[in-house]
Amino acid sequence: MKIKKIKNKYKIEFDDREPIITYDDIILKYNILYKKDLSDDLIDKIIKENIYYDALYSSISYIGKKLRSEYEVKKYLDKFLLLPNEKDNIILKLKELNLINDTILASAFINDKINFTNLGPYKIKQELEKIRVDELIIDEAINKIDSNVFYEKIKKIIDKKIRTKTKYAGNVLKQKLLGELTILGYSKDMICDVLNNINVNGNIDAIYDKIYQKYSKKYTGYDLNRIVEQKLYSLGFSREEINKKIVH
């Protein structure tokens, strides 16, 4: 029997059977380095325990690429042929190493979403719920975030969208922005607080010119004015703004 170190594993070679690749943990547990040969019973134990350590170290690698919730790790372990107690032992071990910690995960997840996405607190909470993080943990982590952070995000999103939705104004624009920001996961109260302090009047001159050019090819006089007026009104411009622009 020969034993070779291969990175963080050991290769046990035999004269009369296939070699076994195993781990430091097993080598030390059974004091294999000092044995001249291994019994069939011990070889069977090594092969069975290899499954456990394959699952353990694969899980550590899985978590190393990205923080995972306890639920995600449990689902990941399903692909290994583990006994229920072995799966529980791995989860316990990973918790002891602080590699599974849903409280830390929730805080990191929320900060990433705030810094790199437009998502609001409700949508962030939904995403954490999908990976089965406890609701109390989620709420506690979100409540630690200063509400001004979300207000500032709403302001930036609205400023950007106002520049892209140049054909809308007034209440129509507000309703569109309210709908889109609600879908992103912000509360209606927060959105309205910001909208009530932002100018959403729009550029009636530019929109009027576009509408007028489009419909003047087909209509004239009263009919043209009526259609242009209706279009401007449907886009959210006030009656006062329209009357200033259209002279009857």
Phi, psi and chi 1 to 4 in degrees:
 res  aa     phi    psi   chi1   chi2   chi3   chi4
   1 MET       -  134.1 -177.6 -178.3   76.3      -
   2 LYS  -124.3  145.3  -65.4  179.8 -178.6  178.7
   3 ILE  -124.7  126.2  -58.5  175.2      -      -
   4 LYS  -121.5  139.7  -64.9  179.6 -178.8  178.9
   5 LYS   -85.3  124.8 -177.2   74.5  179.3  -72.5
   6 ILE  -123.7   99.1  -55.2  174.0      -      -
   7 LYS    55.6 -117.8  -65.5 -176.5  179.2 -180.0
   8 ASN  -100.4   18.0   62.7  -27.7      -      -
   9 LYS  -128.5  173.5  -65.0 -178.1 -178.5  179.7
  10 TYR  -124.3  141.6  -74.6   86.8      -      -
  11 LYS  -109.3  119.6 -177.1  178.9 -177.7 -179.4
  12 ILE  -101.5  117.7  -54.3  173.4      -      -
  13 GLU  -106.0  139.5  -63.7  178.8  -28.2      -
  14 PHE  -119.9  161.4  -56.5   93.7      -      -
  15 ASP   -79.3  -29.1  -65.7  -29.1      -      -
  16 ASP  -123.0   15.6   55.5   -9.0      -      -
  17 ARG  -158.3  170.3   63.6 -174.7  -58.9  158.6
  18 GLU   -65.0  145.6  -69.4  -66.2  -44.7      -
  19 PRO   -67.5  160.7   24.2  -32.7      -      -
  20 ILE  -121.3  132.4  -60.4  172.6      -      -
  21 ILE   -99.3  125.6  -54.3  -65.9      -      -
  22 THR  -139.9 -172.4 -168.1      -      -      -
  23 TYR  -113.7  160.4  -63.2   87.0      -      -
  24 ASP   -50.5  -44.0  -76.3  -20.6      -      -
  25 ASP   -55.6  -43.9  -50.5   76.9      -      -
  26 ILE   -74.2  -39.7  -66.7  175.6      -      -
  27 ILE   -57.6  -45.3  -66.5  -68.6      -      -
  28 LEU   -71.9  -40.2  -66.5  171.9      -      -
  29 LYS   -57.9  -42.9  179.9  178.1  178.6  179.7
  30 TYR  -105.0   10.9  -65.4  109.2      -      -
  31 ASN    52.4   42.7 -156.7   24.5      -      -
  32 ILE   -68.8  -29.7  -67.3  173.3      -      -
  33 LEU   -59.8  -24.9  -71.1  176.3      -      -
  34 TYR  -102.7    9.3  -60.3   98.4      -      -
  35 LYS  -100.4  143.2  -66.6 -178.7 -177.1  -64.8
  36 LYS   -85.1  -25.4  -67.3 -177.7  179.0 -179.9
  37 ASP  -154.7  163.7 -157.7    0.4      -      -
  38 LEU  -120.4  136.7  -56.8  179.9      -      -
  39 SER   -72.5  161.3   67.6      -      -      -
  40 ASP   -61.2  -37.8  -71.6  -19.0      -      -
  41 ASP   -62.8  -42.3  -74.2  -16.5      -      -
  42 LEU   -68.8  -38.8 -177.8   52.1      -      -
  43 ILE   -60.9  -43.0  -70.2  172.6      -      -
  44 ASP   -61.3  -40.3  -72.2  -19.0      -      -
  45 LYS   -63.2  -43.3  -74.5 -179.2 -179.5  179.5
  46 ILE   -61.3  -45.0  -67.1  170.1      -      -
  47 ILE   -62.1  -42.4  -68.4  170.8      -      -
  48 LYS   -68.3  -42.5  -71.4  177.5 -179.0  177.6
  49 GLU   -72.1  -23.8  -70.9 -172.0   30.7      -
  50 ASN   -57.5  -36.4  -93.5  -12.8      -      -
  51 ILE   -61.8  -43.0  -63.0  172.9      -      -
  52 TYR   -61.6  -48.0  173.0   86.8      -      -
  53 TYR   -74.1  -29.5  -75.8  103.1      -      -
  54 ASP   -58.3  -46.6  -78.7  -18.5      -      -
  55 ALA   -65.6  -42.6      -      -      -      -
  56 LEU   -62.5  -52.0  173.5   62.1      -      -
  57 TYR   -73.9  -30.0  -71.8  114.2      -      -
  58 SER   -65.3  -38.0  -68.3      -      -      -
  59 SER   -65.2  -40.2  -62.4      -      -      -
  60 ILE   -62.6  -41.6  -69.1  173.1      -      -
  61 SER   -65.1  -41.0  177.3      -      -      -
  62 TYR   -59.8  -44.2  175.4   63.9      -      -
  63 ILE   -72.5  -31.1  -63.1  167.1      -      -
  64 GLY   -64.9  -27.5      -      -      -      -
  65 LYS   -76.6  -28.4  -64.7  172.7 -175.9  175.2
  66 LYS  -168.4  139.1  175.2 -173.5  172.1 -176.5
  67 LEU   -58.1  137.0  -72.7  178.5      -      -
  68 ARG  -125.4  148.4  -49.2  -75.4 -178.8  174.0
  69 SER   -78.0  164.6   68.0      -      -      -
  70 GLU   -58.0  -40.9 -179.2  176.1  -17.1      -
  71 TYR   -60.8  -43.5  167.3   78.0      -      -
  72 GLU   -63.4  -40.6  -72.3  178.5  -65.0      -
  73 VAL   -67.5  -40.7  178.5      -      -      -
  74 LYS   -61.3  -41.7  -75.1  179.7  176.3  177.8
  75 LYS   -64.3  -39.0  -68.3  -68.8  -69.9 -177.3
  76 TYR   -63.1  -39.6  178.6   76.6      -      -
  77 LEU   -69.4  -15.5  -71.3  171.6      -      -
  78 ASP   -62.2  -22.7  -75.2  -16.2      -      -
  79 LYS   -79.3   -8.6   70.1  179.2 -174.3  177.2
  80 PHE   -98.3  149.2  -63.6   93.6      -      -
  81 LEU   -83.3   71.0  -61.0  175.0      -      -
  82 LEU  -102.4  148.0  -64.1  167.2      -      -
  83 LEU   -76.0  154.3  -63.1  172.3      -      -
  84 PRO   -52.6  -42.0  -27.7   35.4      -      -
  85 ASN   -68.5  -31.2   67.7  -56.1      -      -
  86 GLU   -67.6  -41.9  -69.7  176.5  -35.2      -
  87 LYS   -62.2  -44.8 -175.3  174.8  179.2  179.3
  88 ASP   -61.9  -39.6  -69.2  -18.7      -      -
  89 ASN   -65.1  -37.9  -73.3  -21.1      -      -
  90 ILE   -66.6  -43.9  -71.4  175.0      -      -
  91 ILE   -60.8  -43.2  -67.1  -63.1      -      -
  92 LEU   -62.6  -43.1 -177.9   60.1      -      -
  93 LYS   -62.0  -43.6  178.6   70.2  173.1  176.3
  94 LEU   -67.2  -32.5  -65.6  172.9      -      -
  95 LYS   -69.1  -40.9  -76.0 -176.3  175.2 -178.4
  96 GLU   -61.9  -35.2  -71.4  173.0   -8.3      -
  97 LEU   -81.4    0.1  -65.1  170.2      -      -
  98 ASN    62.0   25.0 -147.7   28.9      -      -
  99 LEU   -85.1  -23.6  -65.8  174.8      -      -
 100 ILE  -112.7  115.6  -68.4  178.5      -      -
 101 ASN  -155.5   97.7 -172.7  -40.8      -      -
 102 ASP   -65.4  -24.1  -77.8   -1.3      -      -
 103 THR   -68.5  -46.7  -60.5      -      -      -
 104 ILE   -65.1  -42.1  -68.1  174.3      -      -
 105 LEU   -57.7  -47.6  166.7   70.8      -      -
 106 ALA   -59.6  -45.3      -      -      -      -
 107 SER   -64.0  -44.1  -65.9      -      -      -
 108 ALA   -65.9  -41.7      -      -      -      -
 109 PHE   -61.4  -46.9 -173.3   94.8      -      -
 110 ILE   -63.4  -44.4  -68.9  166.0      -      -
 111 ASN   -62.6  -39.9  -74.7  -33.5      -      -
 112 ASP   -63.3  -43.4  -79.5   -9.7      -      -
 113 LYS   -66.5  -36.6  -65.9  -59.9  179.2 -178.2
 114 ILE   -66.6  -42.3  -71.3  172.4      -      -
 115 ASN   -80.2  -28.4  -68.7  -36.0      -      -
 116 PHE  -121.9    0.9  -57.4  112.2      -      -
 117 THR  -137.9  174.4   76.6      -      -      -
 118 ASN   -97.5    8.7  -76.3  -28.1      -      -
 119 LEU   -68.2  143.1  -62.4 -175.8      -      -
 120 GLY   -95.6  177.7      -      -      -      -
 121 PRO   -59.2  -38.7   16.7  -29.1      -      -
 122 TYR   -67.2  -41.0  -64.9  149.7      -      -
 123 LYS   -69.4  -39.0 -166.0   69.4  174.0  179.9
 124 ILE   -61.6  -42.7  -66.8  171.6      -      -
 125 LYS   -61.4  -42.5 -179.3  174.4  179.8  176.7
 126 GLN   -59.4  -41.1  -74.6  178.8   -2.7      -
 127 GLU   -67.4  -37.4  -67.1 -157.9   -1.3      -
 128 LEU   -69.4  -34.2  -78.5  167.7      -      -
 129 GLU   -65.9  -29.9  -72.9  175.4  -24.2      -
 130 LYS   -64.5  -29.6  -72.7  178.7 -177.1  177.2
 131 ILE  -101.4   21.8   54.0  174.0      -      -
 132 ARG    61.5   33.8  -51.5  -70.1  175.6   84.8
 133 VAL   -75.0  136.9  176.7      -      -      -
 134 ASP   -58.2  137.6 -173.8   86.4      -      -
 135 GLU   -58.6  -37.9 -174.7  176.4    8.6      -
 136 LEU   -63.8  -38.7  -68.7  175.9      -      -
 137 ILE   -65.2  -43.1  -67.9  174.8      -      -
 138 ILE   -63.0  -50.1  -59.5  171.2      -      -
 139 ASP   -61.1  -40.6  -70.9  -19.0      -      -
 140 GLU   -63.8  -42.0 -175.8  176.3   -6.7      -
 141 ALA   -67.8  -41.0      -      -      -      -
 142 ILE   -67.8  -39.5  -70.9  176.3      -      -
 143 ASN   -65.4  -18.9  -70.6  -24.5      -      -
 144 LYS   -76.5  -16.2  -72.2  179.9  179.8  178.0
 145 ILE   -81.2  127.7  -54.1  -61.9      -      -
 146 ASP   -59.2  129.2 -170.8  -27.2      -      -
 147 SER   -58.5  -26.4   61.4      -      -      -
 148 ASN   -62.2  -27.2  -73.3  -34.7      -      -
 149 VAL   -61.3  -44.6  170.6      -      -      -
 150 PHE   -72.9  -35.5  -69.2  117.9      -      -
 151 TYR   -60.6  -42.8  -85.9  112.1      -      -
 152 GLU   -65.3  -38.0  -72.4  -58.4  -44.6      -
 153 LYS   -64.8  -41.2  -74.6 -175.0   68.0   67.0
 154 ILE   -61.2  -44.3  -68.6  171.8      -      -
 155 LYS   -59.6  -44.8  -72.6  176.8 -174.6  176.5
 156 LYS   -65.1  -41.7  -72.4 -179.5 -179.1  178.9
 157 ILE   -63.9  -44.8  -65.0  168.8      -      -
 158 ILE   -64.0  -44.9  -72.0  175.8      -      -
 159 ASP   -57.0  -43.4  -74.1  -16.8      -      -
 160 LYS   -67.8  -42.5 -176.7  176.4 -179.3  179.3
 161 LYS   -70.5  -32.3  -72.1 -173.2  175.9  -67.5
 162 ILE   -62.5  -35.8  -75.6  175.9      -      -
 163 ARG   -70.8  -25.7  -69.2 -164.7  -62.7  -88.5
 164 THR   -94.5  -21.5   61.0      -      -      -
 165 LYS  -104.0   54.1  -62.6 -179.1 -178.5  -63.8
 166 THR   -69.4  -15.2   53.5      -      -      -
 167 LYS   -87.1   -6.7   73.6  175.0 -176.4  176.8
 168 TYR  -105.3  158.9  -61.8  105.7      -      -
 169 ALA  -154.4  171.1      -      -      -      -
 170 GLY    53.9 -140.4      -      -      -      -
 171 ASN   -65.2  -31.7  -71.5  -28.4      -      -
 172 VAL   -63.5  -45.8  171.6      -      -      -
 173 LEU   -64.5  -41.7  178.2   55.2      -      -
 174 LYS   -60.8  -42.5  -77.1 -173.9  176.2 -177.4
 175 GLN   -65.0  -39.5  -72.9  -58.5  -47.4      -
 176 LYS   -65.4  -44.3  -72.5 -175.0  175.6  -67.0
 177 LEU   -65.6  -40.7  -66.9  171.5      -      -
 178 LEU   -60.2  -45.0  176.7   61.1      -      -
 179 GLY   -63.1  -45.0      -      -      -      -
 180 GLU   -67.7  -40.8  -68.8 -176.5   21.0      -
 181 LEU   -72.3  -30.9  -76.7  157.5      -      -
 182 THR   -64.7  -42.1  -59.7      -      -      -
 183 ILE   -61.6  -34.2  -69.4  172.1      -      -
 184 LEU   -72.9  -12.6  -75.1  173.1      -      -
 185 GLY   105.7   20.0      -      -      -      -
 186 TYR   -99.3  152.1  -64.2   93.4      -      -
 187 SER   -74.9  148.9   75.1      -      -      -
 188 LYS   -59.7  -40.1 -176.4  176.2  179.2  179.8
 189 ASP   -62.5  -43.5  -71.7  -17.9      -      -
 190 MET   -64.2  -43.7  -68.3 -179.0   77.8      -
 191 ILE   -62.6  -46.3  -59.2  166.2      -      -
 192 CYS   -65.9  -36.3  -71.0      -      -      -
 193 ASP   -56.9  -41.5  -77.1  -15.1      -      -
 194 VAL   -74.4  -45.0  176.7      -      -      -
 195 LEU   -60.7  -35.7  -74.8  174.2      -      -
 196 ASN   -68.5  -12.4  -70.6  -22.9      -      -
 197 ASN  -114.4   17.3  -69.0  -70.1      -      -
 198 ILE  -123.7  140.4  -71.6 -179.0      -      -
 199 ASN   -75.8  117.1  179.7    4.2      -      -
 200 VAL  -120.8   30.7  -69.6      -      -      -
 201 ASN   -69.7  -30.9  -70.8  -23.8      -      -
 202 GLY    79.3  174.0      -      -      -      -
 203 ASN  -104.2   90.6 -174.3  -10.2      -      -
 204 ILE   -67.2  -30.1 -167.5  169.9      -      -
 205 ASP   -62.2  -48.4  -67.5  -28.3      -      -
 206 ALA   -66.3  -41.8      -      -      -      -
 207 ILE   -68.4  -40.4  -56.9  -57.5      -      -
 208 TYR   -58.6  -45.9  170.1   84.2      -      -
 209 ASP   -60.3  -41.4  -69.6  -18.8      -      -
 210 LYS   -65.9  -45.9  -72.0 -178.2 -179.1  179.4
 211 ILE   -66.6  -42.6  -65.2  173.1      -      -
 212 TYR   -61.3  -45.8 -173.7   88.6      -      -
 213 GLN   -62.9  -37.8  -71.7  176.0   12.7      -
 214 LYS   -66.4  -47.2  178.7  179.4  179.4  179.8
 215 TYR   -91.7  -13.5  -70.3   96.9      -      -
 216 SER   -70.3  -14.2   61.9      -      -      -
 217 LYS   -72.9  -20.1  -62.6  173.3 -177.4  177.5
 218 LYS  -118.5  -29.0 -172.2  175.1 -179.5 -179.6
 219 TYR  -123.5  161.0  -60.3   96.6      -      -
 220 THR  -141.6  167.4   59.0      -      -      -
 221 GLY    55.3 -132.2      -      -      -      -
 222 TYR   -60.3  -44.5  171.2   80.2      -      -
 223 ASP   -61.7  -40.2  -70.4  -24.6      -      -
 224 LEU   -65.0  -47.0  176.0   58.8      -      -
 225 ASN   -60.4  -40.3  -76.8  -19.1      -      -
 226 ARG   -64.4  -43.7 -178.9  175.3   56.7   82.0
 227 ILE   -67.4  -43.4  -71.1  174.1      -      -
 228 VAL   -62.3  -41.5  171.7      -      -      -
 229 GLU   -62.0  -44.6 -176.5  177.6  -61.1      -
 230 GLN   -63.2  -41.8  -70.6  173.9  -11.0      -
 231 LYS   -65.1  -44.1  -67.3  -64.8  179.6 -178.8
 232 LEU   -63.8  -39.8  -72.0  171.3      -      -
 233 TYR   -65.7  -40.1 -169.5   72.1      -      -
 234 SER   -68.2  -22.3   69.4      -      -      -
 235 LEU   -87.0   -4.7  -67.4  173.5      -      -
 236 GLY   108.1    2.4      -      -      -      -
 237 PHE   -76.2  143.3  -67.3   98.4      -      -
 238 SER   -74.5  159.1   68.1      -      -      -
 239 ARG   -60.1  -37.0 -176.7   63.9   61.9 -172.2
 240 GLU   -64.1  -44.3 -177.9 -179.3   -0.7      -
 241 GLU   -62.8  -42.8  -70.7  175.9  -66.7      -
 242 ILE   -65.4  -43.4  -64.5  169.0      -      -
 243 ASN   -64.3  -31.8  -72.1  -20.9      -      -
 244 LYS   -69.8  -29.9  -73.3 -179.7 -178.9  177.2
 245 LYS   -86.3  -37.6 -169.8   65.5 -174.6  174.1
 246 ILE  -104.3  118.0  -60.0  176.3      -      -
 247 VAL   -96.9  118.6  178.1      -      -      -
 248 HIS   -87.2      -  -66.0  -81.5      -      -
